[in-house]
């Protein structure tokens, strides 16, 4: 089993900003006039001297997002040695760029008996060691967070399943037309009792959402539970096949 696409997208974005930050630190640039500006996508950076700081903030943000994406992966992925090494190495690279930025800020104010280049080497070596240690710690924290979130999500899903099975419900399958409603019952083994047809054939609860499958096994409709209204409301996701804005409420 491989990590999700969004995990890889976050990883790529993080590494892009890491590379840009390291280039800004070690390649650098010099303001030649007070009128100099930098255009970036649709934006214009009027103070180019802040570019390094902006890249640093972006690295910290995407490193945090990368950790959350790791926390959301399946346990098979988190226990896979290759994927663990991949996560740690990517996090370590992000950590090294952060430490390089800190060194970039403090190095001019530190008085070394040796040359500044030696100071840079020392900061780099310490940064690598700290980053490797921190990446392992980050993996452990993210993995434990993911397990806690999955347990919580499973508990919430179980509560929704019990709620659905405990009552008879009214499905408003065409809100635009008055009276387009029918009774439905959610039975064991993901089956419907009353109201079963080719569109409402099977059901399941995933990540806090009720999904209704048609007779081809495709997601026909998807609902979230509104505790205030005590009813299920269609998510109107584009991948669903049913009429949008449907609701499922308890039978009086």
C-alpha positions as CSV (number, residue, x, y, z in Angstrom):
1,X,0.0,0.0,0.0
2,X,1.3,3.4,-1.0
3,X,0.7,6.9,0.6
4,X,-2.1,9.0,-0.8
5,X,-1.7,11.4,-3.7
6,X,-2.1,14.5,-1.4
7,X,0.7,13.2,0.7
8,X,3.0,13.2,-2.3
9,X,1.8,16.6,-3.4
10,X,2.5,18.1,0.0
11,X,5.9,16.4,0.0
12,X,6.7,17.9,-3.4
13,X,5.6,21.4,-2.4
14,X,7.6,21.2,0.8
15,X,10.8,20.2,-1.1
16,X,10.2,23.0,-3.6
17,X,10.1,25.6,-0.8
18,X,13.1,24.0,1.0
19,X,15.1,24.3,-2.2
20,X,14.0,27.9,-2.7
21,X,14.9,28.7,0.9
22,X,18.4,27.2,0.6
23,X,19.0,29.0,-2.6
24,X,17.9,32.3,-1.0
25,X,20.3,31.7,1.9
26,X,23.4,30.5,0.1
27,X,23.0,32.1,-3.3
28,X,21.2,35.2,-2.1
29,X,20.7,38.5,-3.9
30,X,21.5,42.1,-3.3
31,X,19.2,45.2,-3.5
32,X,20.8,47.6,-6.0
33,X,18.2,50.4,-5.8
34,X,15.3,51.3,-3.6
35,X,13.0,50.9,-6.6
36,X,13.8,47.2,-7.1
37,X,10.9,44.8,-6.8
38,X,10.3,41.1,-7.5
39,X,7.2,39.7,-9.3
40,X,6.1,36.3,-8.2
41,X,3.1,34.7,-10.0
42,X,0.3,37.4,-9.8
43,X,2.0,39.1,-6.8
44,X,4.7,41.7,-6.6
45,X,7.1,41.7,-3.6
46,X,7.9,45.3,-2.9
47,X,10.5,44.3,-0.3
48,X,12.7,41.6,-1.7
49,X,14.7,41.4,1.5
50,X,11.8,39.6,3.1
51,X,11.8,36.8,0.5
52,X,14.0,34.5,2.7
53,X,11.7,35.0,5.7
54,X,8.6,34.3,3.5
55,X,10.2,31.1,2.2
56,X,11.1,30.1,5.8
57,X,7.4,30.5,6.9
58,X,6.3,28.5,3.8
59,X,8.7,25.6,4.8
60,X,7.5,25.6,8.4
61,X,3.8,25.6,7.2
62,X,4.3,22.7,4.7
63,X,6.4,20.7,7.1
64,X,3.4,20.9,9.5
65,X,1.1,19.9,6.7
66,X,3.4,17.1,5.7
67,X,3.3,15.8,9.3
68,X,-0.5,15.9,9.3
69,X,-0.6,14.0,6.0
70,X,1.6,11.3,7.5
71,X,-0.7,11.1,10.5
72,X,-3.6,10.4,8.2
73,X,-2.0,7.5,6.3
74,X,-3.1,3.9,6.9
75,X,-1.2,1.9,9.5
76,X,0.2,-0.3,6.7
77,X,1.9,2.7,5.2
78,X,3.2,4.0,8.6
79,X,4.7,0.6,9.4
80,X,6.4,0.2,6.0
81,X,10.2,0.7,6.4
82,X,10.6,2.4,3.0
83,X,7.8,4.9,3.6
84,X,9.1,5.6,7.2
85,X,12.6,6.3,5.8
86,X,11.1,8.5,3.1
87,X,9.1,10.5,5.7
88,X,12.1,10.9,8.0
89,X,14.5,12.0,5.2
90,X,12.1,14.5,3.8
91,X,11.4,15.9,7.3
92,X,15.1,16.0,8.0
93,X,15.7,18.0,4.8
94,X,13.0,20.5,5.9
95,X,14.6,20.7,9.4
96,X,18.1,21.3,7.9
97,X,16.7,24.3,5.9
98,X,15.1,25.7,9.0
99,X,18.3,25.4,11.0
100,X,20.2,27.0,8.1
101,X,17.8,29.9,8.2
102,X,18.3,30.3,12.0
103,X,22.1,30.2,11.4
104,X,21.7,32.7,8.6
105,X,20.1,35.1,11.1
106,X,22.5,34.7,14.0
107,X,25.8,34.0,12.3
108,X,26.6,37.7,11.6
109,X,26.2,38.5,15.4
110,X,28.4,35.6,16.6
111,X,32.1,36.3,17.2
112,X,34.2,33.3,16.2
113,X,37.9,33.0,16.8
114,X,38.0,31.0,13.6
115,X,36.7,32.1,10.2
116,X,33.0,32.6,9.4
117,X,33.2,29.7,7.0
118,X,34.2,27.4,9.9
119,X,31.3,28.7,11.8
120,X,29.0,27.9,8.9
121,X,30.4,24.3,8.8
122,X,29.8,23.9,12.5
123,X,26.2,25.2,12.3
124,X,25.6,22.9,9.3
125,X,26.9,19.8,11.1
126,X,24.9,20.5,14.2
127,X,21.9,21.2,12.0
128,X,22.1,17.9,10.3
129,X,22.3,16.0,13.6
130,X,19.4,17.9,15.1
131,X,17.3,17.5,12.0
132,X,17.8,13.7,11.9
133,X,16.9,13.4,15.6
134,X,13.9,15.7,15.1
135,X,12.6,13.9,12.1
136,X,12.5,10.6,14.1
137,X,10.6,12.4,16.9
138,X,8.3,14.0,14.4
139,X,7.5,10.6,12.9
140,X,6.6,9.2,16.2
141,X,4.4,12.1,17.2
142,X,2.6,12.1,13.9
143,X,2.1,8.4,13.9
144,X,0.6,8.5,17.5
145,X,-1.6,11.4,16.5
146,X,-2.8,9.5,13.5
147,X,-3.7,6.5,15.6
148,X,-5.6,8.7,18.1
149,X,-7.5,10.4,15.2
150,X,-8.4,7.1,13.6
151,X,-9.7,5.7,16.9
152,X,-11.8,8.8,17.4
153,X,-13.1,8.6,13.8
154,X,-14.0,4.9,14.2
155,X,-15.9,5.7,17.4
156,X,-17.8,8.4,15.7
157,X,-18.6,6.2,12.7
158,X,-19.9,3.5,15.1
159,X,-22.2,6.0,16.7
160,X,-23.6,7.0,13.3
161,X,-24.1,3.4,12.4
162,X,-26.1,2.7,15.6
163,X,-28.2,5.8,15.0
164,X,-29.1,4.8,11.5
165,X,-30.1,1.3,12.5
166,X,-32.2,2.5,15.5
167,X,-34.9,4.3,13.5
168,X,-37.0,4.4,10.3
169,X,-36.0,7.4,8.2
170,X,-37.6,9.6,5.5
171,X,-35.5,10.2,2.4
172,X,-36.4,13.3,0.5
173,X,-34.9,12.2,-2.8
174,X,-36.1,15.2,-4.9
175,X,-36.3,18.4,-2.8
176,X,-37.5,20.5,-5.8
177,X,-40.7,18.5,-6.1
178,X,-43.2,18.3,-3.2
179,X,-44.0,14.9,-1.9
180,X,-41.0,13.1,-3.5
181,X,-40.1,11.2,-0.3
182,X,-40.0,7.6,0.9
183,X,-39.3,5.6,4.0
184,X,-36.0,3.8,4.3
185,X,-34.5,1.4,6.8
186,X,-30.8,0.8,7.4
187,X,-30.3,-2.9,8.2
188,X,-27.3,-5.0,9.3
189,X,-24.7,-6.1,6.7
190,X,-25.0,-2.7,4.9
191,X,-28.4,-3.6,3.5
192,X,-31.5,-1.6,3.2
193,X,-34.9,-2.9,4.4
194,X,-37.8,-0.7,3.4
195,X,-36.9,1.6,0.5
196,X,-34.3,-0.6,-1.2
197,X,-34.1,-0.2,-5.0
198,X,-31.4,0.1,-7.7
199,X,-30.3,3.5,-6.5
200,X,-30.4,2.8,-2.7
201,X,-29.0,-0.7,-2.7
202,X,-26.2,-0.7,-0.1
203,X,-24.9,1.8,2.5
204,X,-21.8,2.5,4.6
205,X,-20.4,5.1,7.0
206,X,-16.9,6.4,6.2
207,X,-15.0,9.2,8.0
208,X,-18.2,10.5,9.5
209,X,-20.2,10.5,6.3
210,X,-23.1,8.3,5.2
211,X,-22.6,6.9,1.6
212,X,-25.4,5.2,-0.3
213,X,-24.4,2.9,-3.1
214,X,-26.3,1.9,-6.2
215,X,-26.6,-1.7,-7.5
216,X,-23.4,-1.2,-9.5
217,X,-21.5,-0.4,-6.3
218,X,-21.0,3.3,-7.1
219,X,-21.6,6.1,-4.6
220,X,-25.1,7.3,-5.5
221,X,-25.3,9.9,-2.7
222,X,-23.3,11.1,0.3
223,X,-24.6,12.7,3.5
224,X,-23.2,14.4,6.6
225,X,-25.1,14.4,9.9
226,X,-26.3,17.8,11.2
227,X,-26.7,17.4,15.0
228,X,-28.6,20.6,15.3
229,X,-31.3,19.7,12.8
230,X,-30.9,16.0,13.7
231,X,-30.9,14.9,10.0
232,X,-28.6,13.9,7.3
233,X,-27.9,16.5,4.6
234,X,-26.5,15.7,1.1
235,X,-22.9,16.9,0.7
236,X,-23.6,17.8,-3.0
237,X,-20.2,16.4,-4.0
238,X,-19.7,16.3,-7.8
239,X,-18.9,12.6,-7.8
240,X,-22.3,11.6,-6.5
241,X,-25.0,10.5,-9.0
242,X,-28.2,11.5,-7.1
243,X,-30.1,14.7,-7.2
244,X,-28.4,17.2,-4.9
245,X,-29.7,18.8,-1.7
246,X,-31.4,15.6,-0.6
247,X,-32.1,15.1,3.2
248,X,-32.7,12.1,5.4
249,X,-34.7,12.8,8.6
250,X,-36.2,10.5,11.2
251,X,-39.7,9.3,10.8
252,X,-42.0,11.1,13.3
